[in-house]
Amino acid sequence: MLLHSDLGEPFKENFLEFIECFFKISQEKKIPIEHTTQIMLTLYEAVQKQFHSPYPFQSVHIPKEEDTHLYDMGLKIATPLIHGEPKILNPENLVAVKALLDKGENVIFAANHQTELEPQILSIACDSVVKIVIR
């Protein structure tokens, strides 16, 4: 994959390393190369867009359709990177959360890790117990 020079060397090196690792993991998990390539091209396009037109973070976020596309892209990136089957401890708590959401209540999940993929990873882990869309 040819990366634009305007990405800057430190970022470009890290991004290429990530792509290489992602392809290796995807290959080990027997994910079709076409699927892996499409995911990485979509990610690259999103990165290019952010470099040329950074997302303006506001004090209040009003969800947009683009948010759903980015969330779905994150699911496609995170899924192959998870080793083994995620395990939910005390799944009855998750069932109770789902019941609250189904009644229209709000639920907040707090995380203490600094990663942009936490909502997607949590969604993937929860799927084994209940289907919850985390946004």
Residue pairs with C-beta under 8 A, 6 or more apart in sequence:
1 16
1 19
1 40
1 41
1 44
3 12
3 15
3 16
3 44
4 48
5 12
6 51
7 15
7 47
7 48
7 51
15 44
15 47
19 40
22 36
22 39
22 40
22 77
22 80
22 81
23 33
23 36
23 40
25 80
25 81
26 33
26 35
26 36
26 80
27 33
27 36
29 80
31 80
36 80
39 73
39 76
39 77
42 73
42 76
43 73
43 77
46 70
46 73
63 135
67 135
68 135
71 119
71 120
71 135
74 116
74 117
74 119
74 120
75 120
75 123
75 124
77 117
77 120
78 117
78 120
78 121
78 124
79 124
82 121
82 124
85 128
86 121
86 124
86 125
86 128
87 125
87 128
88 94
88 125
88 126
88 128
88 129
91 129
94 126
94 129
94 130
94 132
95 129
95 130
97 107
97 130
97 132
98 130
98 131
98 132
100 107
101 107
101 132
109 122
109 134
111 118
111 122
115 121
119 134
119 135
120 134
122 134
123 132
123 133
123 134
126 132
126 134
